[in-house]
Amino acid sequence: MLSQTKGNEEIKDENELYRRIHPEQIKHGKISSAAFKQKTPDLSVSIAKLTTPEKVLQKYPRHGLGSLVASIFRKENLEVYHAPVPCNYAHAIVYGKITESVAKRIADSARLICENLASLQSAKLHN
């Protein structure tokens, strides 16, 4: 069952999505497939054009941040739609069954932006 209603923002295939990554799901600088496995069919992401990496990690400073374009999920027959929540207008849902092999393909396509909020802030200071 869907836990959120669909919002107003269109998510195009080329739109970047952020996924917060638990520290244990980052292995040797890469995102583990575990970051995309859920017990429920709805995976939370944020629409990058509506937020910032800092906002996504604000309440979870030890977490990393991954990035993918929406087409990666759609190629796996997963639905991607805007699902704003009161504290996060950028919130979106990837809906559908993510098997082990699908999670691996998604993880292989994901880009690790940072391993935690401190590393993101440090990188910005040095650029």
SVG drawing of the C-alpha trace seen along z (x, -y; Angstrom):
<svg xmlns="http://www.w3.org/2000/svg" viewBox="-3 -27 44 38">
<polyline fill="none" stroke="black" stroke-width="0.4" points="0.0,0.0 1.3,-3.5 2.1,-5.5 2.0,-8.9 -0.2,-10.6 1.3,-11.8 2.5,-15.4 2.5,-18.0 6.1,-17.9 6.9,-15.9 9.9,-13.7 11.6,-13.3 13.9,-10.4 16.9,-12.7 16.1,-14.2 18.6,-13.5 17.4,-11.8 19.2,-11.6 19.1,-8.6 20.4,-8.8 22.8,-5.9 23.3,-4.3 27.1,-4.2 27.0,-0.4 25.8,-0.4 28.9,-2.1 31.7,0.4 35.1,-0.7 33.7,-4.0 30.8,-2.4 27.1,-2.1 26.0,1.5 22.9,3.0 21.4,3.1 20.8,-0.7 18.0,0.1 16.4,3.1 13.2,2.5 10.7,4.7 7.9,2.4 7.5,1.6 8.2,-2.1 11.7,-3.5 12.2,-7.1 14.3,-9.5 14.6,-13.2 14.3,-15.2 17.7,-17.0 16.3,-20.1 14.0,-20.7 16.6,-20.3 20.3,-20.3 22.6,-17.5 22.9,-19.4 19.2,-19.4 18.9,-15.7 21.6,-14.9 20.7,-17.6 19.0,-15.2 21.3,-12.3 24.9,-13.7 26.6,-10.3 24.8,-9.0 26.2,-9.2 24.4,-10.5 23.9,-8.7 22.7,-10.0 20.9,-8.4 18.7,-9.6 15.1,-8.6 15.5,-6.5 17.7,-4.0 14.6,-3.0 12.2,-3.2 14.4,-0.8 13.7,1.7 9.9,1.2 9.7,-0.8 7.4,-3.8 9.0,-7.1 6.7,-9.9 6.7,-13.1 5.3,-12.4 5.8,-15.5 5.6,-15.2 5.1,-18.1 8.8,-18.4 10.2,-17.6 8.6,-19.0 11.4,-17.3 10.4,-13.8 9.6,-11.2 8.8,-7.5 10.3,-4.7 7.5,-2.1 7.7,1.5 9.4,4.8 13.2,4.5 14.8,7.9 18.4,8.6 19.5,8.5 17.6,5.2 19.1,3.7 22.6,4.7 22.0,3.1 20.7,-0.1 23.7,-0.2 26.1,0.2 24.5,-2.8 24.5,-5.0 27.1,-7.7 28.3,-8.3 28.3,-12.1 29.7,-11.9 30.2,-9.4 28.7,-11.8 27.8,-15.5 31.2,-16.4 32.9,-15.1 30.4,-17.1 31.1,-20.3 34.8,-19.8 34.7,-19.2 32.8,-22.4 35.3,-24.4 38.2,-23.2 36.4,-23.9"/>
</svg>
